Amino acid sequence: MSATKRAQFATDEEGYLIDPADWDESIALELAESEQLTLDDDHWRVIRFMRSYYDEHRVIADARFVIKHLADEAGYGKEAKGLLFRLFPYGYVKQACRIAGMRRPRAWSTG
């Protein structure tokens, strides 16, 4: 796997961080910019949940856990799933996982 050095962090050839421990919010902003996304409060709510979940469980949160968090904790109810995919229109793995500093989940689809 070849690595590309971007600013102060290294990514794999698909743009995912090689080491999730390198992540900080400035990296999220740079990665979001590369995805042509401007992060708002709802984006940060998802990203911070993903980071917290990863820190606690040492695995990437499946999209269904993020949807449950948005539905229950953030009060979006049945709108949560649609919101997640509006926030990250090119997919949870491609955009949310990348911006949150996760490695690409190899067993998941790219959607």
C-alpha positions, 0 to 999 in steps of 0.5 A, a space after each residue: 500500500 503506497 502512502 501519500 504525505 498530506 500536510 502533517 498527516 499521512 493517508 493511504 492511496 484512497 485518502 484515509 488516514 494511515 493512523 487514526 491517532 494522527 487525527 484532529 479537527 484541523 485534519 477533519 477540516 482539510 479532509 472535508 475541504 477535499 470532499 468539497 464539504 463545509 462542516 456544520 454542527 450536524 457534521 461535527 455531531 456525527 464526526 465527534 460521535 464516531 471518534 468517541 465510539 472509536 476511542 471507546 471500542 477501538 473499532 469504527 462505528 457502523 452507520 447504524 450506530 451513528 443513525 441511532 445516535 442521531 435519532 435518540 441522542 440528537 433528537 432527529 428520530 426517523 429523519 436520522 438516516 436521511 440526515 446522515 446521507 444528506 450530510 455525507 452524500 457520497 456515502 458513510 464510508 467514503 466521506 464520514 469515515 474518511 473525514 473522521 480519520 478512520 481507516 477504510 473499513 475493508 469488509 464494508 461497501 464504499 457506500 
